[in-house]
Amino acid sequence: MRLLKEPLFHFFLIGAAIFFWFHIVSTDSETVEDLETITISESDVALLASQFEAMRKRSPSGTELQALVNASIREEILVREAKKLGLDRGDTVIRSRLSQKMDFLTEAIATSVVPEDEELEAFLKQNPERYATPNKVAFTQVFLGENPSDAEIEQALAALRTGQDVTAVGASTLLPASMPLTPTRAIDSVFGAGFSKDFEEVETDQWTGPIQSGYGVHLVQVLATEPSQIPPLSEIHSAVLRDWHRAMSEDLALAQFNALAENYEIVAPDLSGRLK
């Protein structure tokens, strides 16, 4: 069945299992709290030790480990007492953190799924603009100043087309005389917005102009072009996989929320009349 191969179906299965497990754990935790018992397990101690080692780059001493356990117990006591006082209710920071944790759980589920290459290929075809390489152009240019006359432009073009040395033509400038294959957006960042747009119709190896930049007028010889293209999946696999996981995580989050929302009766004022 095709359904069994759908990533979102896998997410639902994994998500249901994880949420069910958290439900069991949370139920057990509530029972423990009711008994006013705080239990620090060996796994809790191991986690505290590993966190200490990650920060300090060494294992904690016995005294330090005991201090970590004591701090954990103190935190648990204060959290439970705060909840008894209702201090968690109406706290936007706590509510935001809990909401984020649910989102993190969903992201973890999405990341745990490894798609087949054919799924990534399909995702790549659906989103080609994300991975397309930019148009690139290699060229040589001669700067003619801010306002050259038509005669000056024609004279410079004629000289260049007959093979005259480019250094003997035009005005001095700090702009680069030539650029290797460079993305057009990078060219425009040097010469000014829109400078490269006229290159599309320029014949390769032929001097042409005038072309306006942010500094004045230029004559340009396009040496090579490289049009935008979609790289093969093998070259951008990690980027496509990352984006696929992100997209699937968003789909799962929406589906999971809709499923959870069905368990609630939502009562809220109708604000449609107030929208502008």
DRENFIKE-508908 format. One line per 4 residues: number of its first residue (from 1); their letters; for each residue x, y, z of C-alpha. Coordinates in Angstrom, 1 decimal. Layout:
! residues N
NUM> a> X Y Z ~ ...
END
This chain:
! residues 276
1> mrll> 0.0 0.0 0.0 ~ 1.3 3.5 -0.9 ~ 0.1 4.8 2.5 ~ 2.7 2.7 4.3
5> kepl> 5.4 4.4 2.3 ~ 4.2 8.0 3.1 ~ 6.6 9.9 5.4 ~ 3.7 11.7 7.1
9> fhff> 2.2 8.3 8.0 ~ 5.5 7.2 9.5 ~ 5.5 10.5 11.5 ~ 2.1 9.8 12.8
13> liga> 3.1 6.3 14.0 ~ 6.3 7.5 15.7 ~ 4.5 10.6 17.1 ~ 1.7 8.5 18.5
17> aiff> 4.1 6.2 20.2 ~ 6.2 9.0 21.7 ~ 3.2 11.0 22.9 ~ 1.7 7.9 24.4
21> wfhi> 5.0 7.2 26.2 ~ 5.1 10.8 27.5 ~ 1.5 10.4 28.7 ~ 2.5 7.3 30.7
25> vstd> 5.5 9.1 32.2 ~ 3.5 12.2 33.1 ~ 0.9 10.1 34.8 ~ 3.6 8.3 36.8
29> setv> 5.1 11.7 37.7 ~ 1.8 13.0 39.0 ~ 1.4 10.0 41.2 ~ 4.9 10.5 42.6
33> edle> 4.2 14.1 43.3 ~ 1.0 13.2 45.1 ~ 3.0 11.0 47.4 ~ 5.4 14.0 48.0
37> titi> 8.3 11.7 47.0 ~ 11.3 13.0 45.1 ~ 13.4 10.3 43.5 ~ 16.8 10.9 41.9
41> sesd> 17.6 7.8 39.9 ~ 21.0 6.6 38.8 ~ 20.2 7.8 35.3 ~ 19.5 11.3 36.7
45> vall> 22.9 11.3 38.4 ~ 24.5 10.1 35.2 ~ 22.8 12.9 33.2 ~ 23.9 15.6 35.8
49> asqf> 27.5 14.2 35.5 ~ 27.5 14.3 31.7 ~ 26.1 17.8 31.7 ~ 28.9 18.9 34.1
53> eamr> 31.5 17.2 32.0 ~ 30.2 18.8 28.8 ~ 30.6 22.3 30.4 ~ 33.8 21.8 32.4
57> krsp> 35.6 19.3 30.1 ~ 36.2 17.0 33.1 ~ 34.3 14.6 35.4 ~ 32.8 16.1 38.6
61> sgte> 34.3 15.2 41.9 ~ 32.2 13.4 44.6 ~ 31.6 16.7 46.3 ~ 30.6 18.4 43.1
65> lqal> 28.3 15.6 42.1 ~ 26.6 15.7 45.5 ~ 26.1 19.5 45.0 ~ 24.5 18.9 41.6
69> vnas> 22.1 16.3 43.1 ~ 21.3 18.7 46.0 ~ 20.6 21.5 43.5 ~ 18.4 19.3 41.4
73> iree> 16.4 18.3 44.5 ~ 16.1 21.9 45.6 ~ 14.8 22.9 42.1 ~ 12.2 20.0 42.1
77> ilvr> 10.9 21.0 45.6 ~ 10.6 24.7 44.6 ~ 8.9 23.8 41.3 ~ 6.4 21.6 43.0
81> eakk> 5.6 24.2 45.6 ~ 5.3 26.9 43.0 ~ 2.8 24.7 41.1 ~ 0.8 24.2 44.3
85> lgld> 0.5 27.9 44.7 ~ -0.6 28.2 41.0 ~ 2.4 30.3 40.1 ~ 2.7 28.4 36.8
89> rgdt> -0.8 29.5 35.7 ~ -1.0 32.7 33.7 ~ 2.8 32.8 33.3 ~ 3.5 33.6 29.6
93> virs> 7.1 32.5 29.9 ~ 6.2 29.0 31.3 ~ 3.4 28.6 28.8 ~ 5.8 29.6 26.0
97> rlsq> 8.4 27.1 27.1 ~ 5.9 24.3 27.3 ~ 4.6 25.1 23.8 ~ 8.2 25.1 22.6
101> kmdf> 8.9 21.8 24.1 ~ 5.9 20.3 22.2 ~ 7.3 21.8 19.0 ~ 10.8 20.4 19.8
105> ltea> 9.2 17.0 20.3 ~ 7.6 17.2 16.9 ~ 10.9 18.3 15.3 ~ 12.7 15.3 17.0
109> iats> 10.1 13.0 15.5 ~ 10.6 14.5 12.0 ~ 14.4 14.3 12.2 ~ 14.3 10.7 13.2
113> vvpe> 12.8 9.7 9.8 ~ 15.3 9.0 7.0 ~ 13.7 9.5 3.6 ~ 14.6 7.6 0.5
117> deel> 16.5 9.4 -2.2 ~ 13.5 9.3 -4.5 ~ 11.6 11.3 -1.9 ~ 14.4 13.9 -1.8
121> eafl> 14.5 14.0 -5.6 ~ 10.8 14.7 -5.6 ~ 11.2 17.5 -3.0 ~ 14.1 18.9 -5.1
125> kqnp> 11.9 19.0 -8.2 ~ 9.1 20.7 -6.2 ~ 11.4 23.4 -4.9 ~ 14.0 24.1 -7.6
129> erya> 14.3 27.8 -6.8 ~ 15.8 26.9 -3.4 ~ 18.8 25.2 -4.9 ~ 19.4 26.9 -8.3
133> tpnk> 22.8 28.3 -8.7 ~ 23.0 32.0 -9.7 ~ 23.7 33.2 -13.2 ~ 27.4 33.9 -13.6
137> vaft> 29.3 36.1 -16.0 ~ 33.0 36.7 -16.7 ~ 33.8 40.0 -18.4 ~ 36.3 42.8 -19.1
141> qvfl> 35.2 46.4 -18.9 ~ 36.4 49.8 -19.9 ~ 35.2 52.9 -18.0 ~ 34.4 55.9 -20.1
145> genp> 33.5 58.4 -17.4 ~ 30.2 59.7 -16.1 ~ 29.0 61.4 -19.3 ~ 31.0 60.5 -22.4
149> sdae> 29.7 61.9 -25.7 ~ 28.4 59.6 -28.5 ~ 31.5 60.3 -30.5 ~ 33.8 59.2 -27.6
153> ieqa> 31.8 56.1 -27.1 ~ 32.0 55.2 -30.8 ~ 35.7 56.0 -31.0 ~ 36.4 53.8 -27.9
157> laal> 34.3 50.9 -29.3 ~ 36.1 51.1 -32.7 ~ 39.5 51.0 -31.0 ~ 38.6 48.0 -28.8
161> rtgq> 37.1 46.1 -31.7 ~ 40.3 46.5 -33.7 ~ 42.3 45.0 -30.9 ~ 43.7 48.1 -29.2
165> dvta> 45.1 47.5 -25.7 ~ 42.2 48.1 -23.2 ~ 44.6 49.9 -20.9 ~ 45.0 52.6 -23.5
169> vgas> 41.2 53.2 -23.8 ~ 38.9 54.9 -21.4 ~ 39.2 56.8 -18.1 ~ 41.0 55.7 -15.0
173> tllp> 38.9 54.0 -12.3 ~ 39.3 52.0 -9.1 ~ 36.7 49.5 -10.4 ~ 38.1 46.1 -11.5
177> asmp> 39.0 45.9 -15.1 ~ 37.8 42.3 -15.3 ~ 36.0 39.7 -13.3 ~ 36.1 35.9 -13.5
181> ltpt> 32.9 33.9 -13.5 ~ 31.0 35.7 -10.8 ~ 27.3 35.6 -9.7 ~ 25.4 38.5 -11.2
185> raid> 24.3 39.7 -7.8 ~ 27.9 40.0 -6.7 ~ 28.7 42.0 -9.9 ~ 25.8 44.4 -9.2
189> svfg> 27.1 44.8 -5.6 ~ 30.4 46.2 -7.1 ~ 29.1 48.2 -10.1 ~ 25.6 49.1 -8.9
193> agfs> 22.2 47.5 -9.1 ~ 21.1 46.5 -12.6 ~ 24.6 46.7 -14.1 ~ 24.6 43.0 -15.1
197> kdfe> 21.0 42.8 -16.5 ~ 22.2 44.0 -20.0 ~ 24.8 41.1 -20.1 ~ 22.1 38.6 -21.1
201> evet> 21.9 40.0 -24.6 ~ 25.6 40.6 -25.1 ~ 27.4 38.4 -27.6 ~ 30.4 36.6 -26.1
205> dqwt> 33.9 38.0 -26.9 ~ 32.4 41.1 -28.6 ~ 32.9 44.6 -27.2 ~ 29.5 46.3 -26.7
209> gpiq> 28.0 49.3 -25.0 ~ 27.3 51.7 -23.6 ~ 26.3 50.0 -20.4 ~ 25.4 52.2 -17.4
213> sgyg> 26.6 51.5 -13.9 ~ 26.3 53.4 -10.7 ~ 29.5 55.2 -11.5 ~ 29.1 56.1 -15.2
217> vhlv> 29.3 54.5 -18.7 ~ 31.2 51.3 -19.6 ~ 32.0 49.2 -22.6 ~ 31.9 45.5 -21.8
221> qvla> 33.3 42.3 -23.3 ~ 31.6 39.2 -22.0 ~ 34.2 36.4 -21.8 ~ 32.0 33.5 -20.5
225> teps> 28.6 32.9 -19.0 ~ 27.2 30.1 -16.8 ~ 23.4 30.0 -16.6 ~ 21.5 29.1 -13.5
229> qipp> 21.1 25.4 -13.0 ~ 19.9 22.8 -10.5 ~ 22.8 20.8 -9.1 ~ 22.3 17.0 -8.8
233> lsei> 21.0 15.7 -5.5 ~ 24.4 14.1 -4.8 ~ 26.0 17.6 -4.6 ~ 23.4 19.2 -2.3
237> hsav> 22.1 16.1 -0.4 ~ 22.6 17.6 3.1 ~ 20.8 20.8 2.2 ~ 17.8 19.1 0.6
241> lrdw> 17.6 16.6 3.5 ~ 17.7 19.5 6.0 ~ 14.9 21.4 4.2 ~ 12.9 18.2 3.7
245> hram> 13.0 17.5 7.5 ~ 12.0 21.1 8.1 ~ 9.0 20.9 5.7 ~ 7.9 17.5 7.1
249> sedl> 8.2 18.9 10.6 ~ 5.9 21.8 9.7 ~ 3.4 19.4 8.1 ~ 3.6 17.1 11.2
253> alaq> 3.2 19.9 13.6 ~ 0.0 21.1 11.8 ~ -1.4 17.6 11.6 ~ -0.6 16.9 15.2
257> fnal> -2.1 20.1 16.4 ~ -5.3 19.5 14.4 ~ -5.5 16.0 15.9 ~ -5.0 17.4 19.4
261> aeny> -7.5 20.2 18.9 ~ -10.3 17.7 18.1 ~ -10.2 16.8 21.8 ~ -11.2 20.3 22.9
265> eiva> -14.3 22.4 22.6 ~ -13.0 25.8 21.6 ~ -15.1 28.8 22.9 ~ -13.9 32.2 21.7
269> pdls> -15.5 35.4 20.6 ~ -16.2 36.0 16.9 ~ -13.8 38.7 15.8 ~ -14.5 38.6 12.1
273> grlk> -16.5 41.9 12.4 ~ -13.5 43.6 13.9 ~ -11.0 42.7 11.2 ~ -10.0 45.5 8.9
END
